[in-house]
Amino acid sequence: MILCGIGDEAGNTLTSQLEATRLLGWSHLEARNVEVPGFPKANLHDLPGPAFDQACEALSAAGVKVYCFGSTIMNWSKRVTDPFDVTLSEVTRTIPRMQRLGARFVRIMSFKPAEDEEQIPPEVLRRVREVVARFREAGIQAVHENCMNYGGMSPSHGRELLDAVPDLKWVFDTANPVFNPDRNKPKPWPRQDPWEFWLAVRDRVAHVHVKDARWNPAKNDADYTWPGQGDGAVKRILGDALARGYNGGISIEPHMVAVFHDISQAPAQDQALRTNFVEYGRRLEALLAEVRPVSGTRPSDPRQ
């Protein structure tokens, strides 16, 4: 099993991200947004060439490997009505960078649906198939995250996407169902059930994002918590995964520290993010120790 964390949750700068990884004693990182000296923070596939070279050198010097790459490909900021060339150019930029880093997985999504949509359009499925095929040809496994996208509209939609794209795997985020509506149920749509979503996709899960949250109706948003203290069914899901023999990546995404855009606050911000990230990682390790199955335990019944 590989423990890692989404880098920019540990700091804006790659230096802070690598320091947090070192403090936890981990050897892998899930790369997403990165800032290196002389260049503004950007997603790994959008960094200028010299900035990416710096990032590669820093990772190598620290002895840290990139396990998964959190791309923005087809994410919640994009619509299926956007030109497909935008997506394909991101894929084209991503592949050689992942190959250089030796990264095994790339996180993708399936575009942001309109507010009232309840079905996955055929064009979404076509585009996801094409993207997954291009990565597969390059020896890279695409993993789809349940988030604010078509595949994340409900457990049923997630299963529909997986059934339509056989080479696709899943990265399951434990807290995203807490704030996403279940568009497969009658209106007004209730929030999703994390355990129900897990059961729908767990046979194709190749990576897990651990974050936890409680829905706060007063602010119409989620309050993020330590792992196991929210409504993300984190302990139950991880326990089930381990009982079923899961040995893939588990990546923390705390979401507990506000990220500000005032450059003058960057050092303090990185310190706060790093401190929270390290504590979160230690709490995850303790939680995993609690739920790790006793030798000889049978996998859980898939009907449960």
Secondary structure, DSSP 8 states (H G I E B T S, - for coil): -EEEEBGGGS-SBHHHHHHHHHHHT--EEEE-EEB-TTS--EEGGGS-HHHHHHHHHHHHHHT-EEEEEE--TT-TT--TTS-HHHHHHHHHHHHHHHHHHT--EEEE------TT--S--HHHHHHHHHHHHHHHHTT-EEEEE-SSSGGGS-HHHHHHHHHH-TT-EEEEESSHHHHSB-TTS-SS--B--HHHHHHHHGGGEEEEEE-EEEEETTTTEEEEESTTSSSS-HHHHHHHHHHTT--SEEEE----S-----GGGHHHHHHHHHHHHHHHHHHHHHHHHHH---TT-----TT-
